[in-house]
Amino acid sequence: MAKILVATDKPFAAIAVNGIREVVEGAGDELILLEKYGEKAKLLEAVKEVDAIIIRSDIIDAEVLEAAKELKIVVRAGAGYDNVDLAAATAHNVCVMNTPGQNSNAVAELAFGMMVMAARNFYNGTSGKELKDKKLGIHAYGNVGRNVARIAKGFGMEIYAFDAFCPAEVIEADGVKPVASVEELYATCDVISLHIPATAETKNSINYELVNKMPKGGLLVNTARKEVINEAELIKLMEERADLKYVTDIMPVANEEFATKFAGRYFSTPRKEYFKPIVG
């Protein structure tokens, strides 16, 4: 009988956990649930003697892998896997898998929910503006980006995309306008929706120079990774340009500074306890 650990500091919905349990226990295996664990020590204790781990954005590093002597596989419920130390996993003969596309529509809907909220001035009682006829730039045209494009058509937006690895004809076939460079995307579009992974090339790439190319009233939406944002440079830019807004579902390292300086122009919602101070 295999022991399968679901380790999610930010828990799955109950329906998802029940579904996992049904499959695992139906196969005669044991499900171990670790939610909202907070401290890494609890994770290190829980991984002992388990054969498999299912995670979300939880960090599986060399220390965790060393503690998990029986571990054979790590599955990340999501498209990225930068929260898993792949080199350490290889050294411990642990297979790492992800689930690309499974939550792409959910992320796309979240991105649009935040776009609407920001366009309507975070529902502060003022009218704000519409998304209709605005130029939307999709930065990376993968599973999430394509769902964003599909939804944007219903809003009547003019849709552009940049993806260094996706052929222009594929983008055009979806009724989206490809651009030749990331700089052109930002200079053209009123709203930018980020969907790039966190890699050596992309980390800190969303910086002062790039975002400053956006037109007046620009909105940056990040449902990708916080590591791609150069936070210090974005703070500097937003201090200089009172017209810019930034919304994300991944709490920045400099969250308190963003929230204090840019109330009404910044929003982050990874955990409900931060809702009031950020909006207020």
C-alpha positions in Angstrom: 0.0 0.0 0.0 1.4 3.3 -1.1 1.3 6.4 1.1 0.3 9.6 -0.8 0.7 13.0 0.9 -1.3 16.0 -0.2 0.8 18.9 1.1 -0.9 22.2 0.5 -0.2 25.2 2.6 -2.9 26.9 0.6 -5.5 24.0 0.5 -7.4 22.6 -2.4 -11.1 23.1 -2.4 -12.9 20.4 -0.5 -14.4 18.9 -3.7 -10.9 18.4 -5.0 -9.6 16.8 -1.9 -12.6 14.4 -1.8 -11.9 13.5 -5.5 -8.3 12.8 -4.7 -9.2 10.7 -1.7 -11.7 8.7 -3.7 -9.1 7.8 -6.3 -6.3 7.1 -3.8 -8.3 5.0 -1.4 -10.2 3.3 -4.2 -6.9 2.0 -5.4 -6.2 0.6 -1.9 -3.6 3.3 -1.0 -3.4 5.7 2.0 -4.0 9.4 1.7 -2.3 11.7 4.2 -3.5 15.3 4.2 -1.3 18.3 5.4 -3.0 21.6 5.0 -2.1 25.2 6.2 1.0 23.8 7.8 2.9 27.1 7.8 6.2 25.9 9.2 8.6 23.9 7.0 9.3 21.6 10.0 5.8 20.2 9.7 6.3 19.4 6.0 9.6 17.7 6.8 8.0 15.5 9.3 5.1 14.7 7.1 7.2 13.6 4.1 8.9 10.8 6.0 7.9 7.4 4.6 5.6 8.7 1.9 5.8 7.3 -1.6 4.2 10.3 -3.4 3.5 14.0 -2.8 0.9 16.2 -4.4 1.5 19.9 -4.0 0.4 23.3 -5.3 3.0 26.1 -4.9 4.6 24.4 -2.0 8.4 24.3 -2.0 10.0 20.9 -2.5 13.7 21.6 -2.1 16.8 19.4 -1.4 16.0 19.4 2.3 12.5 18.1 1.8 13.7 15.5 -0.7 16.4 14.3 1.7 13.8 13.9 4.4 11.5 11.8 2.1 13.5 8.6 2.0 10.8 6.6 0.3 9.6 9.3 -2.1 9.2 8.3 -5.8 7.2 11.0 -7.3 6.1 14.7 -6.8 3.1 16.0 -8.7 2.5 19.7 -8.9 -1.1 20.7 -9.5 -0.5 23.4 -12.0 1.5 24.3 -15.1 4.8 25.5 -13.6 7.2 23.4 -11.5 9.8 26.0 -10.5 8.9 25.4 -6.8 10.5 21.9 -7.1 14.3 21.6 -7.1 14.6 19.4 -10.2 18.4 18.8 -9.8 17.8 17.5 -6.2 14.9 15.4 -7.4 17.0 13.8 -10.0 19.8 13.1 -7.5 17.2 11.4 -5.3 15.7 9.4 -8.2 12.4 11.2 -7.7 10.1 11.8 -10.7 8.5 15.3 -11.0 5.3 15.8 -12.9 2.9 18.7 -13.5 -0.6 19.2 -14.8 -0.4 21.8 -17.7 -3.8 23.0 -18.9 -5.9 21.7 -16.0 -6.4 25.0 -14.3 -5.9 27.3 -17.3 -9.5 28.5 -17.7 -9.7 29.1 -13.9 -6.6 31.3 -14.1 -7.9 33.1 -17.2 -11.2 33.9 -15.4 -9.3 35.1 -12.4 -7.2 37.4 -14.6 -10.4 38.9 -16.1 -12.0 39.3 -12.7 -9.0 41.4 -11.6 -9.1 43.4 -14.8 -12.7 44.3 -14.3 -12.1 45.2 -10.7 -9.1 47.4 -11.6 -11.0 49.0 -14.5 -13.8 49.9 -12.1 -11.4 51.5 -9.6 -11.7 48.6 -7.2 -15.4 49.3 -6.8 -14.7 52.5 -4.7 -17.8 54.2 -5.8 -16.4 56.0 -8.8 -17.3 55.0 -12.4 -14.0 53.8 -13.7 -13.9 52.7 -17.3 -14.9 49.9 -19.6 -12.6 47.1 -21.0 -14.5 47.2 -24.3 -12.4 48.5 -27.2 -9.3 48.5 -25.0 -6.1 46.9 -26.3 -5.2 43.7 -24.4 -1.7 42.4 -24.6 -1.2 38.7 -23.7 2.4 38.1 -22.7 3.0 34.4 -23.5 0.4 32.6 -25.6 0.1 29.2 -23.9 -2.9 27.4 -22.4 -3.8 30.3 -20.1 -3.1 33.0 -22.6 -5.4 31.3 -25.2 -8.2 31.2 -22.7 -7.6 34.9 -21.9 -7.9 35.6 -25.6 -11.2 33.7 -25.8 -12.7 35.6 -22.9 -11.4 38.9 -24.2 -13.4 38.5 -27.4 -16.6 38.5 -25.4 -15.6 41.8 -23.8 -15.0 43.3 -27.2 -11.3 44.0 -26.6 -8.7 44.3 -29.3 -6.3 41.5 -28.6 -2.5 41.3 -29.2 0.0 38.6 -28.1 3.7 38.0 -27.9 5.2 34.6 -27.5 8.8 33.9 -28.6 8.0 30.2 -29.1 4.5 30.3 -30.6 4.4 30.8 -34.4 2.6 34.0 -35.5 0.2 32.0 -37.7 -1.0 30.0 -34.7 -1.8 33.3 -32.9 -3.5 34.8 -36.0 -5.6 31.7 -36.4 -7.3 32.5 -33.1 -8.2 36.0 -34.3 -5.3 37.6 -32.2 -2.7 40.0 -33.5 0.9 38.8 -33.0 3.6 41.4 -32.4 7.2 41.1 -33.1 8.6 41.9 -29.7 7.7 42.2 -26.1 8.6 45.9 -26.2 6.0 46.4 -29.0 3.4 44.6 -26.9 3.8 46.9 -23.9 4.0 50.0 -26.0 0.8 49.1 -27.8 -1.6 47.8 -25.1 -3.7 49.4 -22.4 -3.8 46.1 -20.4 -1.1 43.5 -20.2 -1.9 40.0 -18.9 1.3 38.1 -17.8 1.5 34.4 -18.4 5.3 33.7 -18.6 7.1 31.1 -16.4 9.8 32.0 -14.0 13.0 31.0 -15.7 16.5 32.4 -15.7 15.6 34.5 -18.7 12.3 35.9 -17.3 13.0 36.5 -13.7 12.9 40.3 -13.0 12.3 40.9 -16.7 9.1 42.9 -16.1 11.0 46.0 -15.2 10.9 49.8 -15.2 11.9 50.2 -18.8 9.4 47.7 -20.2 6.4 48.7 -18.1 7.1 52.4 -18.7 6.3 51.8 -22.4 2.6 51.2 -21.5 0.2 54.0 -22.5 -1.3 56.3 -20.0 -3.7 54.5 -17.7 -2.0 51.2 -18.2 -2.9 48.1 -16.2 -0.5 45.2 -15.5 -2.1 41.9 -14.4 0.1 39.2 -13.1 -1.3 35.7 -12.5 2.0 34.1 -13.5 4.9 34.3 -10.9 6.0 37.0 -8.6 9.7 36.3 -9.5 9.2 37.7 -13.0 8.4 41.2 -11.6 11.3 43.5 -10.7 9.5 44.8 -7.7 12.0 47.6 -6.8 11.8 49.0 -10.3 8.0 48.6 -10.5 7.6 50.6 -7.2 9.9 53.3 -8.6 7.8 53.5 -11.8 4.5 53.6 -10.0 5.8 56.4 -7.8 6.6 58.4 -11.0 3.5 57.4 -12.9 0.2 57.8 -10.9 -1.7 56.5 -13.9 -0.5 52.9 -13.6 -2.2 50.0 -11.8 -0.9 46.6 -10.8 -3.0 43.6 -9.8 -1.8 40.2 -8.9 -2.8 37.0 -7.1 0.7 36.3 -6.0 1.8 38.4 -3.0 5.0 40.3 -3.8 7.9 40.3 -1.4 7.4 44.0 -1.1 3.7 43.6 -0.5 3.5 46.0 2.4 5.3 48.7 0.5 3.1 48.3 -2.5 -0.1 48.4 -0.4 1.0 51.4 1.6 2.2 53.5 -1.3 -0.4 52.6 -4.0 -3.7 52.1 -2.3 -6.4 52.3 -5.1 -3.8 51.3 -7.7 -2.6 48.0 -6.4 -4.3 44.8 -5.4 -3.0 41.4 -4.3 -5.3 38.6 -3.1 -3.4 35.4 -2.2 -5.0 35.2 1.3 -8.2 36.7 2.5 -6.6 38.3 5.6 -4.8 40.8 3.4 -7.9 42.0 1.5 -8.9 45.0 3.7 -5.5 46.6 4.2 -4.6 46.4 0.5 -7.9 47.7 -0.8 -8.5 50.2 2.0 
